[in-house]
């Protein structure tokens, strides 16, 4: 596969001299260290405080969350953020600049999770952490001075999977209401990149996140080869058919991203189930372009789209 001619010119220049290794169990420790050095960039977010908190899990271990709060005494809501990394890598600390900026611009409290990663902690560990954080944020609404009716979830890549799974799980289990979900190139369906892919696209997934890496990550999460056995219902949200009752949903993805097919199927299913849905599709953009090529014009446009959608949601009632 050679799709470089389809890549946006600025994004293509960012790829010069960059290889896309296949993620494996042997490479994962070093890859985690390398990925942890990448920081999500954002404009300044003055007047925002950050507090590290530890939520006690049922087994006695702690779930670490970072809580970013704007200076305003009354906040517009809460945003629960799931970091990217295919559910096998990444940390909450990588999103400090972004979280400060979101809290400042949106007037909301931003909570970033250090959820458990596979393969050490496979499904449902990440989802359980997300649900615990959602319950805590709902219960702490008075303390944090935010309305319980405006708590949204968001995430990118593997974090987008957990955010989407959490929206489904909370709906089905009478959990705290989620006001919206904002998903950047979410990883939704374990069949992508396997022979079981229901609609394989030949021109996607060449850069930064490949089908082979995707198979490794899903295998780590599920504990078996992806696309073979039916996964647990909330493990792969892209396989779920009954999506009625989910909150308004926002998608942001490039047309060369490995996940574009599964995202389009999920969007169609949301629309079929009557869920208000907004889709932003970027021509010539590969997986993670918003993080990998921050100065590109298409990245700046995508950032404004993402920030604008969040702002419309959180500022609507203020």
Helices and strands as residue ranges (DSSP letters): G 4-6, H 9-14, H 25-35, E 49-56, E 62-69, E 78-82, G 92-95, H 96-106, E 109-113, H 125-139, H 141-144, E 151-156, H 158-172, E 180-184, H 211-222, G 237-239, E 248-254, H 260-272, E 277-282, H 289-292, H 297-315
